[in-house]
């Protein structure tokens, strides 16, 4: 059985999700420390705070043994898949808002793929809804970043 067909126990699955959110936060933190552009830092900071919020929700779920119900979306939000055309680059002192957005788009895409894979592997299990909800939330974040990129950096003919 491949990894994408494995469903973990609730605790193991939530621990994996906490690690995913923590890794995302650490990536944003490292990026914030490497850029000097104020706008780029703000975009990265907002996304880092989102990762902390997700991590906190997951840690509460781990304590309570279940994920609290909430603002679950009806369906996964489609994205433009800008990650396929925009190359991810490491950020540095000269990186600006455009590079920060591209970096954030790629990090969010990784989270969308992770939660989608785990949700599929857990189909029918009690924790499947948790991962479906996280998948939808990450899709929403990704779409917001792509919309921001489109608004500022993609011109119409």
C-alpha positions as CSV (number, residue, x, y, z in Angstrom):
1,X,0.0,0.0,0.0
2,X,1.4,3.4,-0.9
3,X,1.7,6.4,1.5
4,X,-1.2,8.2,-0.1
5,X,-3.5,5.2,0.7
6,X,-2.5,5.1,4.4
7,X,-4.8,6.4,7.1
8,X,-3.2,7.0,10.5
9,X,-4.8,7.0,13.9
10,X,-6.4,10.4,14.8
11,X,-3.5,11.3,17.1
12,X,-0.9,10.3,14.5
13,X,-2.7,12.2,11.7
14,X,-3.1,15.3,13.8
15,X,0.6,15.1,14.9
16,X,1.6,15.0,11.2
17,X,-0.6,18.0,10.5
18,X,0.9,19.9,13.4
19,X,4.3,19.2,12.0
20,X,3.2,20.4,8.6
21,X,1.9,23.6,10.0
22,X,5.1,24.1,12.1
23,X,7.3,23.5,9.1
24,X,5.3,26.0,7.2
25,X,5.7,28.6,10.0
26,X,9.4,28.0,10.1
27,X,9.7,28.4,6.4
28,X,7.9,31.7,6.6
29,X,9.9,32.8,9.6
30,X,13.2,32.1,7.8
31,X,11.9,34.0,4.7
32,X,10.9,37.0,6.9
33,X,14.4,37.1,8.3
34,X,16.0,37.1,4.9
35,X,14.0,39.8,3.1
36,X,14.3,43.5,3.7
37,X,11.3,44.8,1.6
38,X,8.5,45.9,4.0
39,X,5.7,44.7,1.7
40,X,7.3,41.3,1.3
41,X,7.8,40.9,5.0
42,X,4.1,41.8,5.7
43,X,2.9,39.1,3.2
44,X,5.1,36.5,4.7
45,X,4.1,37.6,8.3
46,X,0.4,37.3,7.6
47,X,0.9,33.8,6.2
48,X,3.1,32.8,9.2
49,X,0.3,33.9,11.5
50,X,-2.2,31.7,9.5
51,X,0.2,28.7,10.0
52,X,0.3,29.4,13.8
53,X,-3.5,29.6,13.9
54,X,-3.8,26.2,12.1
55,X,-1.3,24.7,14.4
56,X,-3.1,26.0,17.5
57,X,-6.4,24.5,16.2
58,X,-4.8,21.2,15.6
59,X,-3.1,21.2,19.1
60,X,-6.6,21.8,20.6
61,X,-8.0,18.9,18.6
62,X,-5.2,16.7,19.9
63,X,-6.0,17.6,23.5
64,X,-9.8,17.2,23.0
65,X,-9.5,14.0,20.9
66,X,-11.6,15.6,18.1
67,X,-11.7,18.6,15.8
68,X,-14.2,21.2,16.8
69,X,-16.8,21.9,14.2
70,X,-16.6,25.2,12.5
71,X,-16.6,27.1,9.3
72,X,-16.3,24.2,7.0
73,X,-16.5,25.1,3.4
74,X,-18.9,23.3,1.1
75,X,-16.3,22.5,-1.5
76,X,-12.6,22.8,-2.3
77,X,-11.9,26.2,-3.9
78,X,-10.4,25.9,-7.3
79,X,-7.1,27.7,-7.9
80,X,-5.2,29.0,-10.9
81,X,-2.3,26.6,-10.4
82,X,0.2,29.5,-10.6
83,X,2.7,27.2,-8.9
84,X,3.1,25.5,-12.2
85,X,4.2,28.6,-14.1
86,X,5.9,30.5,-11.3
87,X,9.3,29.1,-10.3
88,X,9.9,28.9,-6.5
89,X,13.1,30.7,-5.5
90,X,14.8,31.1,-2.2
91,X,14.2,34.6,-0.8
92,X,17.0,37.0,0.0
93,X,17.5,40.6,1.0
94,X,16.6,41.9,-2.4
95,X,13.4,39.9,-2.7
96,X,10.3,41.9,-3.1
97,X,6.6,41.5,-2.9
98,X,6.4,39.5,-6.1
99,X,9.0,37.0,-5.0
100,X,7.3,36.7,-1.5
101,X,4.0,36.0,-3.1
102,X,5.4,33.3,-5.3
103,X,7.2,31.7,-2.3
104,X,4.0,31.8,-0.3
105,X,2.0,30.3,-3.2
106,X,4.4,27.3,-3.3
107,X,4.2,26.8,0.4
108,X,0.4,26.8,0.4
109,X,0.4,24.5,-2.6
110,X,2.5,22.0,-0.6
111,X,0.0,22.2,2.3
112,X,-3.0,21.7,-0.1
113,X,-1.4,18.6,-1.6
114,X,-0.5,17.2,1.9
115,X,-4.0,17.6,3.3
116,X,-5.6,16.3,0.1
117,X,-3.5,13.2,0.1
118,X,-4.2,12.5,3.8
119,X,-7.9,13.2,3.3
120,X,-8.0,10.7,0.4
121,X,-6.1,8.1,2.4
122,X,-8.5,8.4,5.3
123,X,-11.8,8.4,3.3
124,X,-14.5,6.9,5.4
125,X,-12.4,7.2,8.6
126,X,-13.5,9.6,11.5
127,X,-10.6,11.9,10.9
128,X,-11.3,12.3,7.2
129,X,-13.5,15.3,7.8
130,X,-10.7,17.0,9.7
131,X,-8.3,16.7,6.8
132,X,-11.0,17.7,4.2
133,X,-11.6,20.8,6.2
134,X,-7.9,21.6,6.4
135,X,-7.6,20.9,2.7
136,X,-10.4,23.4,2.0
137,X,-8.9,26.0,4.2
138,X,-5.5,25.7,2.6
139,X,-7.1,25.9,-0.8
140,X,-8.8,29.1,0.2
141,X,-5.5,30.5,1.3
142,X,-3.8,29.5,-1.9
143,X,-6.6,31.1,-3.9
144,X,-6.3,34.4,-1.9
145,X,-2.5,34.5,-2.7
146,X,-3.1,33.7,-6.4
147,X,-5.8,36.4,-6.6
148,X,-3.4,38.9,-5.0
149,X,-0.7,37.9,-7.4
150,X,-3.1,38.3,-10.4
151,X,-4.3,41.6,-9.2
152,X,-0.8,43.1,-8.9
153,X,1.4,41.3,-11.3
154,X,-0.7,39.9,-14.2
155,X,-1.9,42.4,-16.7
156,X,-4.7,41.9,-19.2
157,X,-4.1,42.5,-22.9
